[in-house]
């Protein structure tokens, strides 16, 4: 059987309790939420942190507390963001990688207009430094792709040695300012990545379920969660992140695939074994 990885992204940097009261915010809420998702089939947790006012933060201490709580409950693969705080510096975006050494971390492979009202900056100097930091601390980059130019950036950094293959890509489709969440766009982007790469996909908004179905059919992996969608269906708020994971797991099984465990995910992605 083909094994399909489910990543849960429970929080993100932007959704608030006003958008959906079930979005986890505190380290304890996030850890409890991730554990419930783990029990339903999530193999990877993609983590963002919030400050005490609920805003996105790159606080090293928040990451350390949350990851420790998660690890006390389960062996889910830890994937930390390196973005999500508009006031973060190049240093604070990487500090938690050095102290936690998570299994994975996001590598946003280019800059873009974010939500049509701000800038999401990932300048070349930062991307080079981040790539080498990840190599030094044994953290596998999850290369976040919002448009095709970011794939080509990744190929440049692969050739230069900033990134080491085989690469793992996360196609983020439907973000305002990025590529639309259509099956045609997913097929196009998949065709650009190097042979031997692994990949996952998500669709924001109405593209959520179609992108999941297409990713399974094309041999990819899935990301779900309230970072990307606070609605479970049109005009229906998600009750929990575990609800998203359960649906993804059911679709994987109905397709004839097997839901990957954390150990499966480590093998598929070639992650370093931690002591």
N, C-alpha and C positions, 0 to 999 in steps of 0.2 A: 504493500500500500504506500502511496505517496503521503508524506507527512507535511501538514500545513501548519505554520506557526501563527499563533494569534498574539499580537502585541496589544496591550491595553494602554491607552493614554488617558488617565483618569481626570486630569485637572487642567493642563494647559496654563497659559498666562493670562487669558482674557475672560473666559466665561465666569460669571459671578453667581452668587446665590439668587440674585434677582432674575437672572436668565433661567436658572433651574436650581431650586433649593437643595438638590441632591448632589451638586458638585462638591467633592471633598476639598478642603482648604488647608487644614492644620496637618502637621506631621502625623498625628494619631489617626485623623480621619482618612488621610491618604493611605497609610499603612493598612488600616482595617479594610478599606475599599479594595486595595490591591490583593489582599489575602482572599477576599470573596471572589475576585476575578480569577485568581489562581485555582481555586477549587472548581471553577466552571470551565477551565481549560486554557486560560492565558499562560503563555510561557515566558513572555517578556513584559516588563513594566517600564513604560517611557515616562519619566518623572519630571515635572515642573514643580517649583516651590512658590508659595505665597507668603507675603509678609503679614504682620498682625492686622493690617488694614485690608487684606485680601488682594493686594496688588502683586504682580509678578516680581520675583526677586531671585538673584543668584547667590543668596546667602549660603555660604559654605556650611554654616552651622545647621541651617534648616535641612540641607541635603543629608548631612551626617546623621542627624537625629532620625529623619524619615527612613533612610536606608537601614539603619540599625534596627528600627522597629520592624521593618519588612523582613529582614534576615532572621529575626527572632521567631518569625512565624512560618517561613517557607523558603524554598530555594529558587524562586523565580529569578530569571535573568534580569539584572539591573541595567537600565538604559537611561542615562541622565541627559537632560537637555544642556546645551551650551548657549541658549538664548532665552528670550522671554522677559527680559528686564531692559527697558529702553535706556536706563541710566547706567547699565553695566559697562565696565571697562574690559579691555582685552584680558586683563589679569583676572578680574572676578569671574569672567566667563569660563575660566579654566581651573580656578583654585580648587574646586571640589574634586576634579579629576585626579589631582595629585594626592589628596588626602583620602579619598574613598577608593580610588582605582576601580570604578565600576566596570562591568563586563563590556559595556558599550556606551557611546555618547553620540549625540547628534553632531553632524558636520554639514552645516547649511552652506551649500557650495555656490554662493553668489549673493549679490544684493538685489533688492527689489523694492518697488513701491508697495507698502503694506497697507491693505484696506483702503487704498486710494487717499489716505490722509496722513501717512507717516512713512519713514524710510526704515527698511530692515537692512542694516549695513553689515556686510561680511567682506571686508576689503582684503586684497591679496596678502598683505603683510600678516594679517590675523590668521587667514586660512593656512598660510605656510607654518606659522608658529603653532597653531592648533594641531595640524597634522603631525608635526614632530613631537609635540607634547603627548599625543595619543600613542605614538610609537614608543616613546620613552617609558610610559606608565602601563603599557600593555592593554590599552583601551581600544576596542574595535570601533572605527567610525561607522555610523549609520549616515550615509550620504543623502541628505534631504534634497529632493528635487521638486522645485516649484514650476520650472519651465525648462525647455530643452537646452538653453544656454548653460544651465548648471551641470548638465551631463557632460557637455564639452569641457567645462572647467575641470570636472573630475578627471577627465582623460588627460588633461594637461598636467594636473598634479600627480597622477599616476606615473606618467612618463618622467616627471621630474624627481620622483622618489618621495614626495611629501605624503602620498598615499601608497599603501602596499596592497597588492592584490592577494587573493580575490576580493573584490569590493562587494559591499552590501548597500543597496539603494532602497530609499523610502520615497515613493512617488506620492507627493501631497497634491491632490487635485481638487480644484474648486475654491481655493483661497482667493479672495479679492486681490487682484494684482498679479495673479499667477495663472497657470493653465487651467482651463475648464475641466470639470469632472465628467469626461465622456469616455466611452470605451475606445473610440477611435484614437483619442489622445494617449490613452494608456498603451495601446498597441504600438503607436509611434514611438513613445519614450522607451518602451521595453526594447525596441529594435535598435536603440542607440548604445546600449550599455555593452561592455566587453563580454565576450563569451566566458562562461564560468562564473559570472557574477550571480549573486542571489538578490532577490528583490521582494519588496512588500508594497502594498498600495492602500490608499484610503481615498474616499470621496467625501467632500463636505457638502452638507445639504442634500438635495434630491438625488445627487449622484452616489450617495453612500452605498445603497444596496446593489445597484448595477455595477459599481466598481468592485465590490466584494465578489460578486458572481463572476465577473470577467477575470479577476486576479486568480481565483481558484481554477478556472478553465485554462488559463495561460500558464499555470504552474508556479504562480507566485504565492506570497504570504499576505496576511491581513493585519491591518491596524484598525482598532475601534476604540470608542471612548468619548467622554464628554469634552475633551480638548477640542475635538473636531465637530461633534454634533451633540447638542443638548436635547434635541428632539429624537425620539425613537421612531416615530412615524409622523406624517403631516399633522401638525397641530396637537401632537401627543408628546408631552414631556417624558424623557427617559426616567424610569424609576431608580435606576442604578447603573453603574458601569457593568456590573455582572450581567445585567439584562442584555447589553450589547454583546458581551462575550458568549453568552448562551446562544444567541441567534447565530453568531459566526460559527460556533462549534457545530450547531445543527446543520448549517449549510455545508460545512466541510464533510460531515458524515454523510449527508444526503448525496453528495457528489461522488462518494466512494473513496474519499481520502480519510486519513487518520489525523486527529488533532495532536500536534506535536507537544511533548512534555518539555520542561526546561532542559533536561539532559539531551533530548532530541535537538532542541534549538541550538544548544552549545556545539553539538556535532555538526549540524547543517551549516552553521555560520563559522565554524573553526575558531571558537572562542578559547582563550587561554584558560587553563584550569587554575582556580584560586585555591590557596591553602586553607 
